[in-house]
């Protein structure tokens, strides 16, 4: 939403552009694999469990410090 402010905060935290992009790419791959797994299972309780696990894993990857 505010790319200038977001970029400033990332530079202030010491995260380089490549680190952010590699983490975002990893999170994207996690969600793609989770989505394919959910389509393969197609059972609501397991889909909810996979979605919650994927969300937690995504937050862990994005929160991890350099």
C-alpha positions in Angstrom: 0.0 0.0 0.0 2.8 2.4 0.9 5.9 1.0 -1.0 8.1 3.9 0.1 7.2 3.5 3.8 7.5 -0.3 3.5 10.9 -0.1 1.8 12.1 2.3 4.5 11.0 0.0 7.3 12.7 -3.0 5.6 16.0 -1.0 5.1 15.8 0.2 8.7 15.4 -3.4 9.9 18.4 -4.4 7.8 16.6 -6.7 5.4 17.9 -6.5 1.9 15.7 -6.7 -1.2 16.9 -10.2 -2.1 16.2 -11.5 1.4 12.6 -10.3 1.3 12.0 -11.6 -2.2 13.4 -15.0 -1.4 11.2 -15.3 1.7 8.1 -14.2 -0.3 9.0 -16.7 -3.0 9.2 -19.4 -0.3 5.9 -18.4 1.2 4.3 -18.4 -2.3 5.6 -22.0 -2.9 4.3 -23.1 0.5 0.8 -21.8 -0.3 0.9 -23.4 -3.8 1.8 -26.8 -2.4 -0.8 -26.4 0.4 -3.4 -25.5 -2.2 -2.6 -28.6 -4.3 -2.6 -30.8 -1.2 -6.0 -29.4 -0.2 -7.4 -30.1 -3.7 -6.0 -33.6 -3.6 -7.6 -34.3 -0.1 -10.9 -32.4 -0.6 -12.1 -33.0 3.0 -13.1 -29.9 4.9 -11.4 -30.8 8.3 -8.1 -31.7 6.7 -8.3 -28.6 4.5 -8.8 -26.4 7.5 -5.8 -28.1 9.3 -3.6 -27.6 6.2 -4.6 -24.0 5.9 -3.9 -23.2 9.5 -0.5 -25.0 9.4 0.4 -23.1 6.2 -0.6 -19.8 7.8 1.5 -20.5 10.8 4.5 -21.7 8.7 4.2 -18.6 6.5 4.3 -16.3 9.5 7.3 -18.1 10.9 9.2 -17.7 7.6 8.4 -14.1 7.3 9.1 -13.3 10.9 12.5 -15.0 11.0 15.2 -12.5 11.5 18.3 -12.2 9.3 
